[in-house]
Amino acid sequence: MLLRTLLLLLVLAAAAPLCRADDGYRLWLKYDQLGDSPQRTQYRAAAQFIAATGNAEVLKTAAAELQRGLQGLLGQPVPVVASAAGDTRRGIVLAIVPAAKVFGSPASLEGYRISTQGRNLTVMGRSGAGVLYGVYALLRQLQTSQPIAGLNLSSSPRIQYRLLNHWDNPNGTVERGYAGSSIWKWYELPQRLDPRYTDYARANASIGLNGVAINNVNASARYLTPEYLQKVKALAGVFRPYGIRVYLSVFWAAPKVIGGLKTADPLDPQVKQWWAAKSEEIYNAIPDFGGFLVKANSEGEPGPQDYGRTHADGANMLAAALGTHDGIVMWRAFVYKAGSSDRFKQAYEDFKPLDGQFAPKVLVQVKNGPIDFQSREPFHPLFGAMPKTPLVLEVQLTQEYLGFASHLVYVAPLIKECLDADTQTKGPGSTATKVVDGSLDQHRISGIAGVANIGTDRNWTGHPVGQANWYAFGRLAWDYTLTSAAIAAEWTKMTLTREPQAVATIVDVMAKSRDIYVRYTTPLGLHHIMGQSIHYGPEPWLAEAGRPDWTAVYYHKADSLGLGFDRTAAGSNALALYAPGVQKQWGDAKTCPLNYLLWFHHVGWKQPLSTGRTLWNELVTRYYTGTDSVAWMQRRWATVKPQVDAALFADVAARLQIQQREARWWRDACVLYFQTFSKQPIPAPFVPPTRTLAEVKSLVDLYQLK
């Protein structure tokens, strides 16, 4: 009896790892063993060893990561050897080789080629980073069950600087973070390095990201002190083997706060000398330091305009301070002042006149839209308007205006919407993509940045599907020609399930999720009508918030006649910031795409739209059908239950319940509020809300309590 009990315990212990719930920590790098299939047999035959020729640090990382992935996926040990010479087995060779042998023409140092050479599969790159990216591409082939026989795959990044921007603070909080605290444990650094830092670096490298700005753009000067530079140095040491460079967001007034100077004027000789000395101090500690990210003269942050100087004066001073080091300055164009007639125009008005005045090491970082990461915005008018200045596209992965970590919203379609937008500044085909990658105006440097959605939650992003936004950003930063659906399919197969029907269902839900969110929150081009301060939930009645452009009524302009912000020549004339072709497309309310209608026009409540409905009826229809679509998402998710880890399935299902409740909250709040202006009934077949506007307002007020 005792022996039988012991045997049972041993069996249960052996099975425990197989039954353990997936907590999401491994992200898309799960490397779980592939089931019996012709593909696994093929993979095993082709991967009997790994040969890594060279001693580059990142090349060693590539070999270790490939070994880790293969042993997990194939369920067998795969040794790493110094050379494939004389080995009669079939294996995978990693090699750094001249560009001509890899690509046939000069190419990015980060590019790779995977090809069959003799009996072996070879992953080649011009650098260790190129080989590492090739290794992750090969593992992606295996994880998604793609054939590797006769494989001939090459790729180079289309954008040079591909960064995550963390809005993390020294006290461990994360501004607009919804997945726990900051992953950086400043009080432990540099003595203790959390193993999570390495896993973070692996995840970023696997999707092609090569830079991290580790601290909030509302920066603390503390990061520039000797004490904290040693902490940053420790992080840089973790990231370096993965081809990732560290950047710092800097506080403009640091020369005064920690330097003892009386001014932070960028033209003051002492200020220039202070920044030059500080840059040398940083590079002495971190030889591959990436550079500075700056938010200045925006939302109360200090900047060069405090001294009568321009943004170019400030950025160029920092660029000069970098000296001959291989670093850049990314100067954010997110600026606005109180009292403007239209916040939409302010970044353009500040930066357009400075085109051509920025130093070669300076890139201007521009949000995808002109207001502030709304669920749908027209592309920023600066794209195409500054041909002499390289622009970094900044997008937000953390869901500040997309339901935090409660709502399932896949942001790849939002990013693609901006990238694919045609600025028409040099005629049709002058897409934002060509501005960002530098090809439209022949810039030698290019960049893209994503505001991170990462925290200390075990699964990194709070909502499990939030991981897909991190993943999609990296994949698009590397290759913006990829489709949102293709990226969603990759992520789903690598993270959730490989069962074909379940993959198709999940991809369908993800692909439609952003449009569904827009329909039940800000349809037809409504924007910035969310809750005060925390930016959660609806508050379209918000009229007092310290300054007009922090209110909702400033943006929606609802009155007895209609709804929407007139940005034509009859209104703020913000439409004039765009090229003539774009003005023509958006300038007439009768032909303007409905998704942008209320961005540019004040439309009468009874005005017929292209759908055949009046504005009021179309608005109500979108709020109701958007809310109903969340129920559709729930039903679709329920069908994949047998193919998805039980704990992960339950997590998403519970969050979809929250999303359904809050979609009704948005619907009722907005429909009831705007009805006070339209004086129109809820059209059939929709049933009027059962609660009053006062009841909905009291619910919103609870979120504002301190």
Secondary structure in CASP SS format (residue, H / E / C, confidence):
PFRMAT SS
TARGET T0000
AUTHOR 0000-0000-0000
METHOD secondary structure of the structure
MODEL  1
M C 1.00
L H 1.00
L H 1.00
R H 1.00
T H 1.00
L H 1.00
L H 1.00
L H 1.00
L H 1.00
L H 1.00
V H 1.00
L H 1.00
A H 1.00
A H 1.00
A H 1.00
A H 1.00
P H 1.00
L H 1.00
C H 1.00
R C 1.00
A C 1.00
D C 1.00
D C 1.00
G C 1.00
Y C 1.00
R C 1.00
L C 1.00
W C 1.00
L C 1.00
K C 1.00
Y C 1.00
D C 1.00
Q C 1.00
L C 1.00
G C 1.00
D C 1.00
S C 1.00
P H 1.00
Q H 1.00
R H 1.00
T H 1.00
Q H 1.00
Y H 1.00
R H 1.00
A H 1.00
A H 1.00
A C 1.00
Q C 1.00
F C 1.00
I E 1.00
A E 1.00
A E 1.00
T E 1.00
G C 1.00
N C 1.00
A C 1.00
E H 1.00
V H 1.00
L H 1.00
K H 1.00
T H 1.00
A H 1.00
A H 1.00
A H 1.00
E H 1.00
L H 1.00
Q H 1.00
R H 1.00
G H 1.00
L H 1.00
Q H 1.00
G H 1.00
L H 1.00
L H 1.00
G C 1.00
Q C 1.00
P C 1.00
V C 1.00
P C 1.00
V E 1.00
V E 1.00
A C 1.00
S C 1.00
A C 1.00
A C 1.00
G C 1.00
D C 1.00
T C 1.00
R C 1.00
R C 1.00
G C 1.00
I E 1.00
V E 1.00
L E 1.00
A E 1.00
I E 1.00
V C 1.00
P C 1.00
A H 1.00
A H 1.00
K H 1.00
V H 1.00
F C 1.00
G C 1.00
S C 1.00
P C 1.00
A C 1.00
S C 1.00
L C 1.00
E C 1.00
G C 1.00
Y E 1.00
R E 1.00
I E 1.00
S E 1.00
T E 1.00
Q E 1.00
G C 1.00
R C 1.00
N E 1.00
L E 1.00
T E 1.00
V E 1.00
M E 1.00
G E 1.00
R C 1.00
S C 1.00
G H 1.00
A H 1.00
G H 1.00
V H 1.00
L H 1.00
Y H 1.00
G H 1.00
V H 1.00
Y H 1.00
A H 1.00
L H 1.00
L H 1.00
R H 1.00
Q H 1.00
L H 1.00
Q H 1.00
T C 1.00
S C 1.00
Q C 1.00
P C 1.00
I C 1.00
A C 1.00
G C 1.00
L C 1.00
N E 1.00
L E 1.00
S E 1.00
S E 1.00
S C 1.00
P C 1.00
R C 1.00
I C 1.00
Q C 1.00
Y E 1.00
R E 1.00
L E 1.00
L E 1.00
N E 1.00
H C 1.00
W C 1.00
D E 1.00
N C 1.00
P C 1.00
N C 1.00
G C 1.00
T C 1.00
V E 1.00
E C 1.00
R C 1.00
G C 1.00
Y C 1.00
A C 1.00
G C 1.00
S C 1.00
S C 1.00
I C 1.00
W C 1.00
K C 1.00
W C 1.00
Y C 1.00
E C 1.00
L C 1.00
P C 1.00
Q C 1.00
R C 1.00
L C 1.00
D C 1.00
P H 1.00
R H 1.00
Y H 1.00
T H 1.00
D H 1.00
Y H 1.00
A H 1.00
R H 1.00
A H 1.00
N H 1.00
A H 1.00
S H 1.00
I C 1.00
G C 1.00
L C 1.00
N C 1.00
G E 1.00
V E 1.00
A E 1.00
I C 1.00
N C 1.00
N C 1.00
V C 1.00
N C 1.00
A C 1.00
S C 1.00
A H 1.00
R H 1.00
Y H 1.00
L H 1.00
T C 1.00
P H 1.00
E H 1.00
Y H 1.00
L H 1.00
Q H 1.00
K H 1.00
V H 1.00
K H 1.00
A H 1.00
L H 1.00
A H 1.00
G H 1.00
V H 1.00
F H 1.00
R H 1.00
P H 1.00
Y H 1.00
G C 1.00
I C 1.00
R E 1.00
V E 1.00
Y E 1.00
L E 1.00
S E 1.00
V E 1.00
F C 1.00
W C 1.00
A C 1.00
A H 1.00
P H 1.00
K H 1.00
V H 1.00
I C 1.00
G C 1.00
G C 1.00
L C 1.00
K C 1.00
T C 1.00
A C 1.00
D C 1.00
P C 1.00
L C 1.00
D C 1.00
P H 1.00
Q H 1.00
V H 1.00
K H 1.00
Q H 1.00
W H 1.00
W H 1.00
A H 1.00
A H 1.00
K H 1.00
S H 1.00
E H 1.00
E H 1.00
I H 1.00
Y H 1.00
N H 1.00
A H 1.00
I C 1.00
P C 1.00
D C 1.00
F C 1.00
G C 1.00
G E 1.00
F E 1.00
L E 1.00
V E 1.00
K C 1.00
A C 1.00
N C 1.00
S C 1.00
E C 1.00
G C 1.00
E C 1.00
P C 1.00
G C 1.00
P H 1.00
Q H 1.00
D H 1.00
Y H 1.00
G C 1.00
R C 1.00
T C 1.00
H H 1.00
A H 1.00
D H 1.00
G H 1.00
A H 1.00
N H 1.00
M H 1.00
L H 1.00
A H 1.00
A H 1.00
A H 1.00
L C 1.00
G C 1.00
T C 1.00
H C 1.00
D C 1.00
G C 1.00
I E 1.00
V E 1.00
M E 1.00
W E 1.00
R E 1.00
A C 1.00
F C 1.00
V C 1.00
Y C 1.00
K C 1.00
A C 1.00
G C 1.00
S C 1.00
S C 1.00
D C 1.00
R H 1.00
F H 1.00
K H 1.00
Q H 1.00
A H 1.00
Y H 1.00
E H 1.00
D H 1.00
F H 1.00
K H 1.00
P H 1.00
L H 1.00
D C 1.00
G C 1.00
Q C 1.00
F C 1.00
A C 1.00
P C 1.00
K C 1.00
V E 1.00
L E 1.00
V E 1.00
Q E 1.00
V E 1.00
K E 1.00
N C 1.00
G C 1.00
P C 1.00
I C 1.00
D C 1.00
F C 1.00
Q C 1.00
S C 1.00
R C 1.00
E C 1.00
P C 1.00
F C 1.00
H C 1.00
P C 1.00
L C 1.00
F C 1.00
G C 1.00
A C 1.00
M C 1.00
P C 1.00
K C 1.00
T C 1.00
P C 1.00
L E 1.00
V E 1.00
L E 1.00
E E 1.00
V E 1.00
Q E 1.00
L C 1.00
T C 1.00
Q C 1.00
E C 1.00
Y C 1.00
L C 1.00
G C 1.00
F C 1.00
A C 1.00
S C 1.00
H C 1.00
L C 1.00
V C 1.00
Y C 1.00
V C 1.00
A H 1.00
P H 1.00
L H 1.00
I H 1.00
K H 1.00
E H 1.00
C H 1.00
L H 1.00
D C 1.00
A C 1.00
D E 1.00
T C 1.00
Q C 1.00
T C 1.00
K C 1.00
G C 1.00
P C 1.00
G C 1.00
S C 1.00
T E 1.00
A H 1.00
T H 1.00
K H 1.00
V H 1.00
V H 1.00
D C 1.00
G C 1.00
S C 1.00
L C 1.00
D C 1.00
Q C 1.00
H C 1.00
R C 1.00
I C 1.00
S C 1.00
G E 1.00
I E 1.00
A E 1.00
G E 1.00
V E 1.00
A C 1.00
N C 1.00
I C 1.00
G C 1.00
T C 1.00
D C 1.00
R C 1.00
N C 1.00
W C 1.00
T C 1.00
G C 1.00
H C 1.00
P C 1.00
V C 1.00
G H 1.00
Q H 1.00
A H 1.00
N H 1.00
W H 1.00
Y H 1.00
A H 1.00
F H 1.00
G H 1.00
R H 1.00
L H 1.00
A H 1.00
W H 1.00
D C 1.00
Y C 1.00
T C 1.00
L C 1.00
T C 1.00
S H 1.00
A H 1.00
A H 1.00
I H 1.00
A H 1.00
A H 1.00
E H 1.00
W H 1.00
T H 1.00
K H 1.00
M H 1.00
T H 1.00
L C 1.00
T C 1.00
R C 1.00
E C 1.00
P H 1.00
Q H 1.00
A H 1.00
V H 1.00
A H 1.00
T H 1.00
I H 1.00
V H 1.00
D H 1.00
V H 1.00
M H 1.00
A H 1.00
K H 1.00
S H 1.00
R H 1.00
D H 1.00
I H 1.00
Y H 1.00
V H 1.00
R H 1.00
Y H 1.00
T H 1.00
T C 1.00
P H 1.00
L H 1.00
G H 1.00
L C 1.00
H C 1.00
H C 1.00
I C 1.00
M E 1.00
G C 1.00
Q C 1.00
S C 1.00
I C 1.00
H C 1.00
Y C 1.00
G C 1.00
P E 1.00
E C 1.00
P C 1.00
W C 1.00
L C 1.00
A C 1.00
E C 1.00
A C 1.00
G C 1.00
R C 1.00
P H 1.00
D H 1.00
W H 1.00
T C 1.00
A C 1.00
V H 1.00
Y H 1.00
Y H 1.00
H H 1.00
K C 1.00
A C 1.00
D C 1.00
S C 1.00
L C 1.00
G E 1.00
L E 1.00
G C 1.00
F C 1.00
D C 1.00
R C 1.00
T C 1.00
A C 1.00
A C 1.00
G C 1.00
S C 1.00
N C 1.00
A H 1.00
L H 1.00
A H 1.00
L H 1.00
Y C 1.00
A C 1.00
P H 1.00
G H 1.00
V H 1.00
Q H 1.00
K H 1.00
Q H 1.00
W H 1.00
G C 1.00
D C 1.00
A C 1.00
K C 1.00
T C 1.00
C C 1.00
P C 1.00
L H 1.00
N H 1.00
Y H 1.00
L H 1.00
L H 1.00
W H 1.00
F H 1.00
H C 1.00
H C 1.00
V E 1.00
G E 1.00
W C 1.00
K C 1.00
Q C 1.00
P E 1.00
L C 1.00
S C 1.00
T C 1.00
G C 1.00
R C 1.00
T E 1.00
L H 1.00
W H 1.00
N H 1.00
E H 1.00
L H 1.00
V H 1.00
T H 1.00
R H 1.00
Y H 1.00
Y H 1.00
T H 1.00
G H 1.00
T H 1.00
D H 1.00
S H 1.00
V H 1.00
A H 1.00
W H 1.00
M H 1.00
Q H 1.00
R H 1.00
R H 1.00
W H 1.00
A H 1.00
T C 1.00
V C 1.00
K H 1.00
P H 1.00
Q H 1.00
V C 1.00
D C 1.00
A H 1.00
A H 1.00
L H 1.00
F H 1.00
A H 1.00
D H 1.00
V H 1.00
A H 1.00
A H 1.00
R H 1.00
L H 1.00
Q H 1.00
I H 1.00
Q H 1.00
Q H 1.00
R H 1.00
E H 1.00
A H 1.00
R H 1.00
W H 1.00
W H 1.00
R H 1.00
D H 1.00
A H 1.00
C H 1.00
V H 1.00
L H 1.00
Y H 1.00
F H 1.00
Q H 1.00
T H 1.00
F H 1.00
S H 1.00
K C 1.00
Q C 1.00
P C 1.00
I C 1.00
P C 1.00
A C 1.00
P C 1.00
F C 1.00
V C 1.00
P C 1.00
P C 1.00
T C 1.00
R C 1.00
T C 1.00
L H 1.00
A H 1.00
E H 1.00
V H 1.00
K H 1.00
S H 1.00
L H 1.00
V H 1.00
D H 1.00
L H 1.00
Y H 1.00
Q C 1.00
L C 1.00
K C 1.00
END
